[in-house]
Amino acid sequence: MTEPVYELPTAHYQTPAAQQQAEGKRSLPPRRTFTIRLLHVLMGISVLLTVSLLLFMIIYVLYKGLPHISWKLLSTAPSYLRNTIGLLPDILNTVYIVIVTLLIALPIGVGAAIYLTEYAQNKKLVSAIEYAAETLSGIPSIIYGLVGMLFFCNFLNLQKSLIAGALTLVIMNLPTIMRTTQESLKTVPQSYREGAFGLGAGKWRVIRTVVLPSCADGVITGCILSIGRILGESAALLFTAGFAHTLNGVFEAITSSGATLTVALYVYAKEEGEFEVAFAAAAILMILTILLNFAASFVGRQYKKRSML
């Protein structure tokens, strides 16, 4: 006589996690379900409004500015004798000041974030530096311009020049780069570090080959935010970089007074009434911002791929 075989009903078997999730879904009260759906709707509306405003701004500026862009406007300098307007010096000054600012701010900001996150042991010192960085990020740009004029232009005798404007923008963008990099470093799992240490790697090698590639997106985000602030800054540069429209060489331009596209836009629209040229400068500035953001993202992706090899 054979014993009966008992089989478990596997058709409706669920794991404990799936059972808890199903019970949680069934046990949600109607008020909470309504709140969750309402928040989803509000989030969707916020995303739609943000994207719509961005697209409207880009399309409107390009629509008003692109018809007034010509090769003569892009390739010549303004001349009061010939009564011509050109934006070439302003475009070059904008590129120069972005490059110089990033070359100074990125190493300092990323290095400070690495030190505060990976090396610093004094929690009070870390909290004080973080508080100072958050305070600096909230100061109006006109204050930075006045301080930059007094310290860099007068005290250090740099006069009104692109290097004085770039150093002022370095102080403005350091908190952004440092805080975004620091928060990205905190998101890297501790197991990554422990695994690298277990293989015999040193502290700096772990940071360089494991931690930094894992948080490259945060560094790119800080870089993109800094580029946007540099390109859009005008108040601080009016006091430190000046508004000369002179076409110079690279090294001569950095040590001389020069107007960026935002300063030129302000001058042409507010003081000279050349709104067509102002919209053309705005369109060029928009295109330049998009190109520099794509370039920063591309460099970050290439660095991440090369570090992972």
Phi and psi restraints in degrees (value plus and minus 20) as a CYANA .aco file:
   2 THR   PHI    -105.3   -65.3
   2 THR   PSI     127.2   167.2
   3 GLU   PHI    -100.0   -60.0
   3 GLU   PSI     125.6   165.6
   4 PRO   PHI     -88.4   -48.4
   4 PRO   PSI     121.8   161.8
   5 VAL   PHI    -118.8   -78.8
   5 VAL   PSI     106.2   146.2
   6 TYR   PHI    -122.3   -82.3
   6 TYR   PSI     107.8   147.8
   7 GLU   PHI    -135.5   -95.5
   7 GLU   PSI     119.8   159.8
   8 LEU   PHI     -97.4   -57.4
   8 LEU   PSI     120.3   160.3
   9 PRO   PHI     -90.8   -50.8
   9 PRO   PSI      83.8   123.8
  10 THR   PHI    -112.1   -72.1
  10 THR   PSI     -26.2    13.8
  11 ALA   PHI     -87.1   -47.1
  11 ALA   PSI     -57.7   -17.7
  12 HIS   PHI    -132.0   -92.0
  12 HIS   PSI       2.7    42.7
  13 TYR   PHI     -96.7   -56.7
  13 TYR   PSI     116.6   156.6
  14 GLN   PHI    -151.2  -111.2
  14 GLN   PSI     129.6   169.6
  15 THR   PHI     -88.6   -48.6
  15 THR   PSI     138.2   178.2
  16 PRO   PHI     -77.4   -37.4
  16 PRO   PSI     -58.2   -18.2
  17 ALA   PHI     -84.9   -44.9
  17 ALA   PSI     -61.3   -21.3
  18 ALA   PHI     -86.9   -46.9
  18 ALA   PSI     -57.3   -17.3
  19 GLN   PHI     -84.2   -44.2
  19 GLN   PSI     -62.7   -22.7
  20 GLN   PHI     -84.5   -44.5
  20 GLN   PSI     -59.3   -19.3
  21 GLN   PHI     -85.0   -45.0
  21 GLN   PSI     -62.4   -22.4
  22 ALA   PHI     -85.8   -45.8
  22 ALA   PSI     -61.1   -21.1
  23 GLU   PHI     -86.0   -46.0
  23 GLU   PSI     -56.7   -16.7
  24 GLY   PHI     -83.8   -43.8
  24 GLY   PSI     -60.2   -20.2
  25 LYS   PHI     -85.3   -45.3
  25 LYS   PSI     -59.4   -19.4
  26 ARG   PHI     -93.0   -53.0
  26 ARG   PSI     -48.1    -8.1
  27 SER   PHI    -112.0   -72.0
  27 SER   PSI     -19.2    20.8
  28 LEU   PHI     -86.5   -46.5
  28 LEU   PSI     108.9   148.9
  29 PRO   PHI     -90.3   -50.3
  29 PRO   PSI     136.7   176.7
  30 PRO   PHI     -79.1   -39.1
  30 PRO   PSI     -55.4   -15.4
  31 ARG   PHI     -85.8   -45.8
  31 ARG   PSI     -60.9   -20.9
  32 ARG   PHI     -88.9   -48.9
  32 ARG   PSI     -59.6   -19.6
  33 THR   PHI     -80.3   -40.3
  33 THR   PSI     -61.9   -21.9
  34 PHE   PHI     -84.2   -44.2
  34 PHE   PSI     -60.0   -20.0
  35 THR   PHI     -83.6   -43.6
  35 THR   PSI     -63.0   -23.0
  36 ILE   PHI     -83.0   -43.0
  36 ILE   PSI     -65.1   -25.1
  37 ARG   PHI     -84.9   -44.9
  37 ARG   PSI     -58.9   -18.9
  38 LEU   PHI     -83.6   -43.6
  38 LEU   PSI     -61.5   -21.5
  39 LEU   PHI     -85.5   -45.5
  39 LEU   PSI     -57.7   -17.7
  40 HIS   PHI     -81.8   -41.8
  40 HIS   PSI     -62.0   -22.0
  41 VAL   PHI     -84.9   -44.9
  41 VAL   PSI     -64.0   -24.0
  42 LEU   PHI     -84.6   -44.6
  42 LEU   PSI     -58.1   -18.1
  43 MET   PHI     -84.6   -44.6
  43 MET   PSI     -62.0   -22.0
  44 GLY   PHI     -82.6   -42.6
  44 GLY   PSI     -60.5   -20.5
  45 ILE   PHI     -84.3   -44.3
  45 ILE   PSI     -61.3   -21.3
  46 SER   PHI     -82.8   -42.8
  46 SER   PSI     -63.8   -23.8
  47 VAL   PHI     -82.7   -42.7
  47 VAL   PSI     -62.7   -22.7
  48 LEU   PHI     -83.4   -43.4
  48 LEU   PSI     -63.3   -23.3
  49 LEU   PHI     -85.1   -45.1
  49 LEU   PSI     -62.3   -22.3
  50 THR   PHI     -83.6   -43.6
  50 THR   PSI     -67.7   -27.7
  51 VAL   PHI     -85.5   -45.5
  51 VAL   PSI     -58.7   -18.7
  52 SER   PHI     -84.6   -44.6
  52 SER   PSI     -63.7   -23.7
  53 LEU   PHI     -84.4   -44.4
  53 LEU   PSI     -60.2   -20.2
  54 LEU   PHI     -83.6   -43.6
  54 LEU   PSI     -67.5   -27.5
  55 LEU   PHI     -84.2   -44.2
  55 LEU   PSI     -59.9   -19.9
  56 PHE   PHI     -82.5   -42.5
  56 PHE   PSI     -63.8   -23.8
  57 MET   PHI     -83.7   -43.7
  57 MET   PSI     -65.7   -25.7
  58 ILE   PHI     -83.8   -43.8
  58 ILE   PSI     -67.0   -27.0
  59 ILE   PHI     -85.3   -45.3
  59 ILE   PSI     -62.0   -22.0
  60 TYR   PHI     -85.1   -45.1
  60 TYR   PSI     -65.8   -25.8
  61 VAL   PHI     -85.2   -45.2
  61 VAL   PSI     -63.4   -23.4
  62 LEU   PHI     -86.4   -46.4
  62 LEU   PSI     -57.3   -17.3
  63 TYR   PHI     -85.0   -45.0
  63 TYR   PSI     -59.6   -19.6
  64 LYS   PHI    -102.1   -62.1
  64 LYS   PSI     -44.7    -4.7
  65 GLY   PHI    -121.5   -81.5
  65 GLY   PSI     -55.4   -15.4
  66 LEU   PHI     -80.1   -40.1
  66 LEU   PSI     -59.8   -19.8
  67 PRO   PHI     -81.7   -41.7
  67 PRO   PSI     -40.0     0.0
  68 HIS   PHI    -119.3   -79.3
  68 HIS   PSI     -17.5    22.5
  69 ILE   PHI    -109.1   -69.1
  69 ILE   PSI     107.7   147.7
  70 SER   PHI    -153.8  -113.8
  70 SER   PSI     144.5   184.5
  71 TRP   PHI     -83.0   -43.0
  71 TRP   PSI     -54.7   -14.7
  72 LYS   PHI     -85.4   -45.4
  72 LYS   PSI     -59.0   -19.0
  73 LEU   PHI     -86.6   -46.6
  73 LEU   PSI     -55.0   -15.0
  74 LEU   PHI    -103.7   -63.7
  74 LEU   PSI     -41.7    -1.7
  75 SER   PHI    -134.3   -94.3
  75 SER   PSI     -14.6    25.4
  76 THR   PHI    -147.4  -107.4
  76 THR   PSI     142.7   182.7
  77 ALA   PHI    -120.2   -80.2
  77 ALA   PSI     132.7   172.7
  78 PRO   PHI     -88.0   -48.0
  78 PRO   PSI     125.8   165.8
  79 SER   PHI    -158.0  -118.0
  79 SER   PSI     101.7   141.7
  80 TYR   PHI     -96.9   -56.9
  80 TYR   PSI     -44.3    -4.3
  81 LEU   PHI     -92.3   -52.3
  81 LEU   PSI     -62.7   -22.7
  82 ARG   PHI    -110.6   -70.6
  82 ARG   PSI     -22.6    17.4
  83 ASN   PHI      36.7    76.7
  83 ASN   PSI      27.8    67.8
  84 THR   PHI    -141.1  -101.1
  84 THR   PSI     136.1   176.1
  85 ILE   PHI    -141.8  -101.8
  85 ILE   PSI     110.9   150.9
  86 GLY   PHI    -158.5  -118.5
  86 GLY   PSI     127.4   167.4
  87 LEU   PHI    -130.2   -90.2
  87 LEU   PSI     -12.5    27.5
  88 LEU   PHI     -80.1   -40.1
  88 LEU   PSI     -66.5   -26.5
  89 PRO   PHI     -80.8   -40.8
  89 PRO   PSI     -57.7   -17.7
  90 ASP   PHI     -88.9   -48.9
  90 ASP   PSI     -57.8   -17.8
  91 ILE   PHI     -84.6   -44.6
  91 ILE   PSI     -66.5   -26.5
  92 LEU   PHI     -84.9   -44.9
  92 LEU   PSI     -61.3   -21.3
  93 ASN   PHI     -82.0   -42.0
  93 ASN   PSI     -57.2   -17.2
  94 THR   PHI     -84.5   -44.5
  94 THR   PSI     -65.0   -25.0
  95 VAL   PHI     -84.4   -44.4
  95 VAL   PSI     -62.8   -22.8
  96 TYR   PHI     -79.6   -39.6
  96 TYR   PSI     -66.6   -26.6
  97 ILE   PHI     -91.4   -51.4
  97 ILE   PSI     -51.4   -11.4
  98 VAL   PHI     -86.6   -46.6
  98 VAL   PSI     -66.1   -26.1
  99 ILE   PHI     -84.6   -44.6
  99 ILE   PSI     -66.8   -26.8
 100 VAL   PHI     -84.4   -44.4
 100 VAL   PSI     -61.8   -21.8
 101 THR   PHI     -83.8   -43.8
 101 THR   PSI     -64.5   -24.5
 102 LEU   PHI     -88.4   -48.4
 102 LEU   PSI     -57.3   -17.3
 103 LEU   PHI     -82.2   -42.2
 103 LEU   PSI     -49.7    -9.7
 104 ILE   PHI    -111.2   -71.2
 104 ILE   PSI     -62.8   -22.8
 105 ALA   PHI     -97.0   -57.0
 105 ALA   PSI     -58.6   -18.6
 106 LEU   PHI     -82.8   -42.8
 106 LEU   PSI     -70.5   -30.5
 107 PRO   PHI     -81.6   -41.6
 107 PRO   PSI     -60.9   -20.9
 108 ILE   PHI     -88.1   -48.1
 108 ILE   PSI     -65.5   -25.5
 109 GLY   PHI     -85.8   -45.8
 109 GLY   PSI     -66.4   -26.4
 110 VAL   PHI     -87.4   -47.4
 110 VAL   PSI     -60.6   -20.6
 111 GLY   PHI     -82.7   -42.7
 111 GLY   PSI     -61.6   -21.6
 112 ALA   PHI     -83.9   -43.9
 112 ALA   PSI     -60.1   -20.1
 113 ALA   PHI     -84.8   -44.8
 113 ALA   PSI     -60.8   -20.8
 114 ILE   PHI     -83.6   -43.6
 114 ILE   PSI     -63.0   -23.0
 115 TYR   PHI     -84.2   -44.2
 115 TYR   PSI     -66.5   -26.5
 116 LEU   PHI     -85.6   -45.6
 116 LEU   PSI     -52.7   -12.7
 117 THR   PHI    -110.2   -70.2
 117 THR   PSI     -58.8   -18.8
 118 GLU   PHI    -123.9   -83.9
 118 GLU   PSI     -47.7    -7.7
 119 TYR   PHI    -133.6   -93.6
 119 TYR   PSI     -58.1   -18.1
 120 ALA   PHI     -83.2   -43.2
 120 ALA   PSI     113.8   153.8
 121 GLN   PHI    -127.3   -87.3
 121 GLN   PSI     -44.1    -4.1
 122 ASN   PHI    -102.0   -62.0
 122 ASN   PSI      84.7   124.7
 123 LYS   PHI     -86.3   -46.3
 123 LYS   PSI     -53.1   -13.1
 124 LYS   PHI     -87.0   -47.0
 124 LYS   PSI     -59.9   -19.9
 125 LEU   PHI     -84.8   -44.8
 125 LEU   PSI     -61.9   -21.9
 126 VAL   PHI     -81.8   -41.8
 126 VAL   PSI     -64.1   -24.1
 127 SER   PHI     -83.8   -43.8
 127 SER   PSI     -59.5   -19.5
 128 ALA   PHI     -85.5   -45.5
 128 ALA   PSI     -61.6   -21.6
 129 ILE   PHI     -87.1   -47.1
 129 ILE   PSI     -61.7   -21.7
 130 GLU   PHI     -83.7   -43.7
 130 GLU   PSI     -60.2   -20.2
 131 TYR   PHI     -85.0   -45.0
 131 TYR   PSI     -60.5   -20.5
 132 ALA   PHI     -84.3   -44.3
 132 ALA   PSI     -60.4   -20.4
 133 ALA   PHI     -85.0   -45.0
 133 ALA   PSI     -62.6   -22.6
 134 GLU   PHI     -85.7   -45.7
 134 GLU   PSI     -54.8   -14.8
 135 THR   PHI     -88.4   -48.4
 135 THR   PSI     -61.4   -21.4
 136 LEU   PHI     -83.2   -43.2
 136 LEU   PSI     -56.2   -16.2
 137 SER   PHI     -89.0   -49.0
 137 SER   PSI     -34.8     5.2
 138 GLY   PHI    -121.5   -81.5
 138 GLY   PSI     -19.2    20.8
 139 ILE   PHI     -98.2   -58.2
 139 ILE   PSI     115.0   155.0
 140 PRO   PHI     -79.9   -39.9
 140 PRO   PSI     128.7   168.7
 141 SER   PHI     -86.8   -46.8
 141 SER   PSI     -46.8    -6.8
 142 ILE   PHI     -85.0   -45.0
 142 ILE   PSI     -51.8   -11.8
 143 ILE   PHI     -87.5   -47.5
 143 ILE   PSI     -62.0   -22.0
 144 TYR   PHI     -79.4   -39.4
 144 TYR   PSI     -59.7   -19.7
 145 GLY   PHI     -82.8   -42.8
 145 GLY   PSI     -63.1   -23.1
 146 LEU   PHI     -86.1   -46.1
 146 LEU   PSI     -63.5   -23.5
 147 VAL   PHI     -85.3   -45.3
 147 VAL   PSI     -62.5   -22.5
 148 GLY   PHI     -82.8   -42.8
 148 GLY   PSI     -58.3   -18.3
 149 MET   PHI     -85.2   -45.2
 149 MET   PSI     -62.9   -22.9
 150 LEU   PHI     -90.4   -50.4
 150 LEU   PSI     -59.9   -19.9
 151 PHE   PHI    -107.8   -67.8
 151 PHE   PSI     -75.6   -35.6
 152 PHE   PHI     -97.2   -57.2
 152 PHE   PSI     -64.7   -24.7
 153 CYS   PHI     -97.0   -57.0
 153 CYS   PSI     -63.6   -23.6
 154 ASN   PHI    -114.2   -74.2
 154 ASN   PSI     -73.4   -33.4
 155 PHE   PHI     -88.7   -48.7
 155 PHE   PSI     -68.1   -28.1
 156 LEU   PHI    -104.6   -64.6
 156 LEU   PSI     -22.7    17.3
 157 ASN   PHI      39.7    79.7
 157 ASN   PSI      16.3    56.3
 158 LEU   PHI    -103.9   -63.9
 158 LEU   PSI     -28.0    12.0
 159 GLN   PHI      38.2    78.2
 159 GLN   PSI    -191.6  -151.6
 160 LYS   PHI     -99.6   -59.6
 160 LYS   PSI      92.1   132.1
 161 SER   PHI    -173.1  -133.1
 161 SER   PSI     145.5   185.5
 162 LEU   PHI     -85.1   -45.1
 162 LEU   PSI     -53.0   -13.0
 163 ILE   PHI     -88.0   -48.0
 163 ILE   PSI     -56.4   -16.4
 164 ALA   PHI     -86.2   -46.2
 164 ALA   PSI     -60.9   -20.9
 165 GLY   PHI     -85.3   -45.3
 165 GLY   PSI     -58.8   -18.8
 166 ALA   PHI     -85.9   -45.9
 166 ALA   PSI     -60.8   -20.8
 167 LEU   PHI     -85.6   -45.6
 167 LEU   PSI     -55.7   -15.7
 168 THR   PHI     -85.5   -45.5
 168 THR   PSI     -61.6   -21.6
 169 LEU   PHI     -88.6   -48.6
 169 LEU   PSI     -48.2    -8.2
 170 VAL   PHI     -80.9   -40.9
 170 VAL   PSI     -66.7   -26.7
 171 ILE   PHI     -83.0   -43.0
 171 ILE   PSI     -56.1   -16.1
 172 MET   PHI     -89.3   -49.3
 172 MET   PSI     -55.5   -15.5
 173 ASN   PHI    -118.1   -78.1
 173 ASN   PSI     -30.7     9.3
 174 LEU   PHI     -77.2   -37.2
 174 LEU   PSI     -66.0   -26.0
 175 PRO   PHI     -80.3   -40.3
 175 PRO   PSI     -58.8   -18.8
 176 THR   PHI     -84.3   -44.3
 176 THR   PSI     -68.4   -28.4
 177 ILE   PHI     -84.4   -44.4
 177 ILE   PSI     -63.5   -23.5
 178 MET   PHI     -85.7   -45.7
 178 MET   PSI     -65.4   -25.4
 179 ARG   PHI     -90.8   -50.8
 179 ARG   PSI     -60.9   -20.9
 180 THR   PHI     -85.8   -45.8
 180 THR   PSI     -61.0   -21.0
 181 THR   PHI     -86.4   -46.4
 181 THR   PSI     -59.3   -19.3
 182 GLN   PHI     -84.7   -44.7
 182 GLN   PSI     -63.5   -23.5
 183 GLU   PHI     -86.9   -46.9
 183 GLU   PSI     -52.7   -12.7
 184 SER   PHI     -89.1   -49.1
 184 SER   PSI     -58.0   -18.0
 185 LEU   PHI     -83.7   -43.7
 185 LEU   PSI     -54.3   -14.3
 186 LYS   PHI     -90.0   -50.0
 186 LYS   PSI     -43.0    -3.0
 187 THR   PHI    -100.8   -60.8
 187 THR   PSI     -32.4     7.6
 188 VAL   PHI     -91.1   -51.1
 188 VAL   PSI     104.9   144.9
 189 PRO   PHI     -79.8   -39.8
 189 PRO   PSI     122.5   162.5
 190 GLN   PHI     -84.6   -44.6
 190 GLN   PSI     -45.8    -5.8
 191 SER   PHI     -83.1   -43.1
 191 SER   PSI     -50.0   -10.0
 192 TYR   PHI     -81.2   -41.2
 192 TYR   PSI     -66.8   -26.8
 193 ARG   PHI     -84.8   -44.8
 193 ARG   PSI     -64.8   -24.8
 194 GLU   PHI     -83.8   -43.8
 194 GLU   PSI     -58.9   -18.9
 195 GLY   PHI     -83.6   -43.6
 195 GLY   PSI     -61.5   -21.5
 196 ALA   PHI     -87.7   -47.7
 196 ALA   PSI     -59.9   -19.9
 197 PHE   PHI     -83.7   -43.7
 197 PHE   PSI     -56.5   -16.5
 198 GLY   PHI     -85.1   -45.1
 198 GLY   PSI     -46.2    -6.2
 199 LEU   PHI    -104.4   -64.4
 199 LEU   PSI     -21.4    18.6
 200 GLY   PHI      77.1   117.1
 200 GLY   PSI     -10.3    29.7
 201 ALA   PHI     -96.9   -56.9
 201 ALA   PSI     129.4   169.4
 202 GLY   PHI    -100.4   -60.4
 202 GLY   PSI     154.8   194.8
 203 LYS   PHI     -81.2   -41.2
 203 LYS   PSI     -71.7   -31.7
 204 TRP   PHI     -88.3   -48.3
 204 TRP   PSI     -55.9   -15.9
 205 ARG   PHI     -85.2   -45.2
 205 ARG   PSI     -58.2   -18.2
 206 VAL   PHI     -83.3   -43.3
 206 VAL   PSI     -63.5   -23.5
 207 ILE   PHI     -85.5   -45.5
 207 ILE   PSI     -63.1   -23.1
 208 ARG   PHI     -93.2   -53.2
 208 ARG   PSI     -57.9   -17.9
 209 THR   PHI    -121.6   -81.6
 209 THR   PSI     -37.5     2.5
 210 VAL   PHI    -137.8   -97.8
 210 VAL   PSI     -72.7   -32.7
 211 VAL   PHI     -93.9   -53.9
 211 VAL   PSI     -71.8   -31.8
 212 LEU   PHI     -82.3   -42.3
 212 LEU   PSI     -64.6   -24.6
 213 PRO   PHI     -81.3   -41.3
 213 PRO   PSI     -50.8   -10.8
 214 SER   PHI     -92.9   -52.9
 214 SER   PSI     -43.7    -3.7
 215 CYS   PHI    -135.2   -95.2
 215 CYS   PSI       4.9    44.9
 216 ALA   PHI     -81.2   -41.2
 216 ALA   PSI     -50.5   -10.5
 217 ASP   PHI     -82.7   -42.7
 217 ASP   PSI     -57.7   -17.7
 218 GLY   PHI     -86.9   -46.9
 218 GLY   PSI     -59.3   -19.3
 219 VAL   PHI     -84.2   -44.2
 219 VAL   PSI     -60.5   -20.5
 220 ILE   PHI     -83.9   -43.9
 220 ILE   PSI     -60.8   -20.8
 221 THR   PHI     -80.6   -40.6
 221 THR   PSI     -65.8   -25.8
 222 GLY   PHI     -82.4   -42.4
 222 GLY   PSI     -57.5   -17.5
 223 CYS   PHI     -85.8   -45.8
 223 CYS   PSI     -63.1   -23.1
 224 ILE   PHI     -86.0   -46.0
 224 ILE   PSI     -62.2   -22.2
 225 LEU   PHI     -82.4   -42.4
 225 LEU   PSI     -58.7   -18.7
 226 SER   PHI     -88.0   -48.0
 226 SER   PSI     -60.3   -20.3
 227 ILE   PHI     -80.7   -40.7
 227 ILE   PSI     -64.0   -24.0
 228 GLY   PHI     -81.4   -41.4
 228 GLY   PSI     -60.2   -20.2
 229 ARG   PHI     -91.4   -51.4
 229 ARG   PSI     -56.5   -16.5
 230 ILE   PHI     -85.0   -45.0
 230 ILE   PSI     -66.6   -26.6
 231 LEU   PHI     -86.8   -46.8
 231 LEU   PSI     -51.6   -11.6
 232 GLY   PHI    -111.7   -71.7
 232 GLY   PSI     -19.7    20.3
 233 GLU   PHI    -102.9   -62.9
 233 GLU   PSI     114.6   154.6
 234 SER   PHI    -155.1  -115.1
 234 SER   PSI     -58.7   -18.7
 235 ALA   PHI     -82.1   -42.1
 235 ALA   PSI     -67.3   -27.3
 236 ALA   PHI     -87.8   -47.8
 236 ALA   PSI     -55.0   -15.0
 237 LEU   PHI     -95.4   -55.4
 237 LEU   PSI     -44.7    -4.7
 238 LEU   PHI     -82.2   -42.2
 238 LEU   PSI     -53.5   -13.5
 239 PHE   PHI    -108.8   -68.8
 239 PHE   PSI     -41.7    -1.7
 240 THR   PHI    -133.3   -93.3
 240 THR   PSI     -62.5   -22.5
 241 ALA   PHI    -115.1   -75.1
 241 ALA   PSI     -41.4    -1.4
 242 GLY   PHI      63.2   103.2
 242 GLY   PSI    -190.3  -150.3
 243 PHE   PHI    -160.8  -120.8
 243 PHE   PSI      23.3    63.3
 244 ALA   PHI    -100.7   -60.7
 244 ALA   PSI     122.1   162.1
 245 HIS   PHI    -128.5   -88.5
 245 HIS   PSI      26.2    66.2
 246 THR   PHI    -118.4   -78.4
 246 THR   PSI     117.7   157.7
 247 LEU   PHI    -111.3   -71.3
 247 LEU   PSI      93.9   133.9
 248 ASN   PHI    -145.9  -105.9
 248 ASN   PSI     152.0   192.0
 249 GLY   PHI     -91.9   -51.9
 249 GLY   PSI     156.3   196.3
 250 VAL   PHI     -81.9   -41.9
 250 VAL   PSI     -76.8   -36.8
 251 PHE   PHI     -90.9   -50.9
 251 PHE   PSI     -55.8   -15.8
 252 GLU   PHI     -88.4   -48.4
 252 GLU   PSI     -56.4   -16.4
 253 ALA   PHI     -87.4   -47.4
 253 ALA   PSI     -56.7   -16.7
 254 ILE   PHI     -85.8   -45.8
 254 ILE   PSI     -53.1   -13.1
 255 THR   PHI    -116.0   -76.0
 255 THR   PSI     -12.8    27.2
 256 SER   PHI    -138.6   -98.6
 256 SER   PSI     144.6   184.6
 257 SER   PHI     -91.1   -51.1
 257 SER   PSI     121.1   161.1
 258 GLY   PHI    -181.5  -141.5
 258 GLY   PSI     128.5   168.5
 259 ALA   PHI    -118.1   -78.1
 259 ALA   PSI     117.1   157.1
 260 THR   PHI    -106.0   -66.0
 260 THR   PSI     158.6   198.6
 261 LEU   PHI     -84.2   -44.2
 261 LEU   PSI     -56.9   -16.9
 262 THR   PHI     -87.8   -47.8
 262 THR   PSI     -60.1   -20.1
 263 VAL   PHI     -86.8   -46.8
 263 VAL   PSI     -61.9   -21.9
 264 ALA   PHI     -82.9   -42.9
 264 ALA   PSI     -59.5   -19.5
 265 LEU   PHI     -80.2   -40.2
 265 LEU   PSI     -63.8   -23.8
 266 TYR   PHI     -83.4   -43.4
 266 TYR   PSI     -63.2   -23.2
 267 VAL   PHI     -85.8   -45.8
 267 VAL   PSI     -67.0   -27.0
 268 TYR   PHI     -88.4   -48.4
 268 TYR   PSI     -55.4   -15.4
 269 ALA   PHI    -102.5   -62.5
 269 ALA   PSI     -59.4   -19.4
 270 LYS   PHI    -113.1   -73.1
 270 LYS   PSI     -55.7   -15.7
 271 GLU   PHI    -124.0   -84.0
 271 GLU   PSI     -53.4   -13.4
 272 GLU   PHI    -127.3   -87.3
 272 GLU   PSI     -30.6     9.4
 273 GLY   PHI      50.3    90.3
 273 GLY   PSI      -0.2    39.8
 274 GLU   PHI    -110.4   -70.4
 274 GLU   PSI      58.5    98.5
 275 PHE   PHI     -91.9   -51.9
 275 PHE   PSI     -48.4    -8.4
 276 GLU   PHI     -85.3   -45.3
 276 GLU   PSI     -64.1   -24.1
 277 VAL   PHI     -86.2   -46.2
 277 VAL   PSI     -56.7   -16.7
 278 ALA   PHI     -83.9   -43.9
 278 ALA   PSI     -62.6   -22.6
 279 PHE   PHI     -87.9   -47.9
 279 PHE   PSI     -55.0   -15.0
 280 ALA   PHI     -83.9   -43.9
 280 ALA   PSI     -62.3   -22.3
 281 ALA   PHI     -84.2   -44.2
 281 ALA   PSI     -57.9   -17.9
 282 ALA   PHI     -85.0   -45.0
 282 ALA   PSI     -60.7   -20.7
 283 ALA   PHI     -85.3   -45.3
 283 ALA   PSI     -63.0   -23.0
 284 ILE   PHI     -81.9   -41.9
 284 ILE   PSI     -60.6   -20.6
 285 LEU   PHI     -84.0   -44.0
 285 LEU   PSI     -59.3   -19.3
 286 MET   PHI     -84.7   -44.7
 286 MET   PSI     -65.5   -25.5
 287 ILE   PHI     -84.2   -44.2
 287 ILE   PSI     -61.1   -21.1
 288 LEU   PHI     -84.6   -44.6
 288 LEU   PSI     -58.3   -18.3
 289 THR   PHI     -83.0   -43.0
 289 THR   PSI     -64.8   -24.8
 290 ILE   PHI     -84.1   -44.1
 290 ILE   PSI     -62.9   -22.9
 291 LEU   PHI     -84.8   -44.8
 291 LEU   PSI     -63.1   -23.1
 292 LEU   PHI     -87.4   -47.4
 292 LEU   PSI     -55.1   -15.1
 293 ASN   PHI     -85.5   -45.5
 293 ASN   PSI     -62.5   -22.5
 294 PHE   PHI     -84.0   -44.0
 294 PHE   PSI     -58.8   -18.8
 295 ALA   PHI     -84.4   -44.4
 295 ALA   PSI     -61.6   -21.6
 296 ALA   PHI     -83.7   -43.7
 296 ALA   PSI     -61.9   -21.9
 297 SER   PHI     -85.1   -45.1
 297 SER   PSI     -59.8   -19.8
 298 PHE   PHI     -84.8   -44.8
 298 PHE   PSI     -64.9   -24.9
 299 VAL   PHI     -83.6   -43.6
 299 VAL   PSI     -60.3   -20.3
 300 GLY   PHI     -84.0   -44.0
 300 GLY   PSI     -60.8   -20.8
 301 ARG   PHI     -86.2   -46.2
 301 ARG   PSI     -60.4   -20.4
 302 GLN   PHI     -85.2   -45.2
 302 GLN   PSI     -59.0   -19.0
 303 TYR   PHI     -85.0   -45.0
 303 TYR   PSI     -60.3   -20.3
 304 LYS   PHI     -85.9   -45.9
 304 LYS   PSI     -62.3   -22.3
 305 LYS   PHI     -85.2   -45.2
 305 LYS   PSI     -63.3   -23.3
 306 ARG   PHI     -88.2   -48.2
 306 ARG   PSI     -52.8   -12.8
 307 SER   PHI     -93.9   -53.9
 307 SER   PSI     -47.2    -7.2
 308 MET   PHI     -99.6   -59.6
 308 MET   PSI     -34.2     5.8
